[in-house]
Amino acid sequence: MAQISDEEFIEAVVMERMELCYSRCAGRKSPERKSEYNKIEKAYQEAISSLSEKDKNAISKYVDSMFDNFSEEIDFFYRAGIRDGYNLYRKIMEIQGTEAEK
């Protein structure tokens, strides 16, 4: 069995967990919530369609930037939580191993 680094392990756990959570989240949205989102999306598209290409591009870049920043923050905190949990687990195992030797 190949050894993987702690960072590789955390990366694998994060990716698997995010996929699982995303699929759960997508299935949990109520019809009302989906309808509300669709209304907002329609209003956004109508507002955007009335803008010049320059303004559309500016808005699009701004929205993309906001999503990218938000994603990076979520990813950072999620990974930090996984790292903390993993390090805590390793420390507990280490302490239990030390206690078992006594």
WOTACOR-V972597 format. One record per backbone hydrogen bond with DSSP energy under -1.0 kcal/mol. NH is the residue of the N-H (numbers start at 0). CO is the residue of the C=O. E is the energy in kcal/mol with one decimal. If there is no record, write none. Layout:
nh-><NH:NH>
co-><CO:CO>
e-><E:E>
This chain:
nh-><8:9:10:11:12:13:14:15:16:17:18:19:20:21:22:23:24:25:26:33:34:35:36:37:38:39:40:41:42:43:44:45:46:47:48:50:55:56:57:58:59:60:61:62:63:64:65:66:67:68:69:70:71:72:73:74:75:76:77:78:79:80:81:82:83:84:85:86:87:88:89:90:91:92:93:94:95:96:97:98:99:100>
co-><4:5:6:7:8:9:10:11:12:13:14:15:16:17:18:19:20:21:22:29:30:31:32:33:34:35:36:37:38:39:40:41:42:43:44:47:51:52:53:54:55:56:57:58:59:60:61:62:63:64:65:66:67:68:69:70:71:72:73:74:75:76:77:78:79:80:81:82:83:84:85:86:87:88:89:90:91:92:93:94:95:96>
e-><-2.4:-2.7:-2.4:-2.3:-2.5:-2.8:-2.4:-2.3:-2.7:-2.7:-2.0:-2.1:-2.8:-2.5:-2.1:-2.1:-2.9:-2.6:-1.3:-2.5:-2.5:-2.6:-2.4:-2.4:-2.1:-2.3:-2.9:-2.3:-2.4:-2.5:-2.5:-2.3:-2.3:-2.8:-2.2:-1.9:-2.8:-2.6:-2.0:-2.6:-2.8:-2.7:-2.2:-2.9:-2.6:-2.4:-2.4:-2.5:-2.6:-2.6:-2.6:-2.8:-2.5:-2.3:-2.5:-2.8:-2.6:-2.5:-2.6:-2.7:-2.3:-2.2:-2.3:-3.0:-2.6:-2.6:-2.9:-3.0:-2.5:-2.5:-2.6:-2.3:-2.7:-2.5:-2.3:-2.7:-2.9:-2.2:-2.0:-2.8:-2.2:-1.2>
